[in-house]
Amino acid sequence: PHGALLHAMPSASASSSSVVPRSAPKPSSHALVVASALAASADKTQPKAVGCKYDVAAQKWVSPEQIAKLPQERLMMLLPAEYMVRKVNRHKDACKRCGQKIEKWKIKIGYPSTGKDGKKAAFAIWQHVLCAKKDPRLVEVFRQKALRHLALGFDALKKPEQAELIEDILKVEDEETL
């Protein structure tokens, strides 16, 4: 048959072998589970958009293309920021890096993206703190106190929450040091 594997099998006589066609093996259910797990663990993040600002009035990220179309009086409502820090207030939020749910009342970190295809509108990409800390720029922002203003919402957290967030972001995990 077309596409069949050829397998040498011993014949009745030990001195000769014949070639017997055999169809390709079907992947085992274990192989399918492993492949599915690998696909699920793949980084699902959208690229971070450059030059976006946060529109306080609309409560959303705006891209440079959108900024160029805003009236002058609206420009004063834009904040230069690279990240947003918030507590999850519903059960539906999922991390865009790992795909897992972010528990209610846990802190999430977002950044602006315009998508992989470079859409004109900006939107937020939300992640678990431990997933977000894979971004070296985020770690830099939290390492340097002078840059923390680039993480909107950080100041709104209670002091113990701020301290825990900084510790979680700056803590080096054992597997990351290998």
ABEGO torsion letter per residue (X at the ends): XBGBBBBBBBBABAABBBBBBBBBBBBBAAAAAAAAAAAAABBABBBBBBGBBBBAAAGBBBBAAAAAABBAAAAAABBBBABBBBBBABAABBBAAAGBBBBBGBBBBBBBBAEAAGBABBBBBBBBAAAAAABAAAAAAAABAAAAAABBGAAABBAAAAAAAAAAAABBBAAAAX
